C-alpha cells in the first residue's frame, strides 16, 4: 500500500463517518438533470506527503499522471486560459465559444508585476527567488484575485502554492518543500489528480533550482464527497492496494519552461480498475 492510499482511505472514511451534510442548503452545483448536488464535507483537511520517500499516487485506481501534468503545465508553464492549448477536455464545460475560461488560472500566472528587481510574473518570481534568496519566507503564488473574479468562468479551487526551503543536517543540497492551498475539492474526481500535479511541480521546481524535493503539504478548506459519489467512494476505499509507483524526471532538463509531460517518467504503477462514468456536478 502506498502512503497516498493510506491517506486517501483515512480521509474518505473521516468524511463519510464524521462529515457534515449540505442537504437542504442553498448550493451552487447542479447535476446534469438539474437537481442540486449535495455533499458530505470536512473542513480544514491537511495531508502531508514526503516526496523524498515515495511519490504520492494512489493505487486504488489509476491516476492519469501525465494528463494531470499536462494540465499543470497549461497553467504554470503556458500560462494559458484557453482550452485549445490543453489536450484533455476537463475544462470544456467552463469555456466560452472561443475556448477561454476568462481571467482564471493560467491568465493570472502570466500577469506581470513590478518589483525592485524588475518585472516578473508569478512563476518567474518564484524561480528567481529560489535562486537569489532561497530562504525567503515570501515565495508563493496566488491566483485568487478578487478584482478579476467576475471575469472568471470558474473561481480557482487550487489557488495558492507556497514554497519553503530547508537545509537538512549533513546534506549539501537544499530541500524544497511546498504547501498547496485549496478552497474546495471534489475528493473522488480531483483529490489525487491535484496531489500528483503539485507533487510533480515540486519535483520540477526543485530540479531546476538545484534542490531536492521534500515535503508536500495539501490543505483543503472544504473537502467533500458528492451524494451520488458515496457508493463509488465506499467501493473504492475497500479495494486491494499496491506499492507506490516510481516517478522521476528527465535529469537533462534544467529550465522549467523546457519540461513536457513526456519528461515525467512513471514506472511500476500497478493499480485497480478505473471507475467509469463518474457523474460530475457543474
Secondary structure, DSSP 8 states (H G I E B T S, - for coil): --HHHHHHHHHHHHHHHH-EE-TTS--S-B-TTS-B--EEEEEEEEEEEETTT-----SSS---HHHHHHHHHHHHTS---BGGG-SS-TTGGG--TTSB-BS-THHHHH--EEETTEEE-HHHHHHHHHHH-TT-S--EEE---GGGGGGBSS--SEEEEEEEEE--TT-SS-EEEEEEEES-EEHHHHHHHHHHHHHHHHHHHHHHTT-EEEEEEEEEEEEEEEGGGHHHHHHHTTS------EEEE-TT--SGGG--GGGEEEES--------S-----
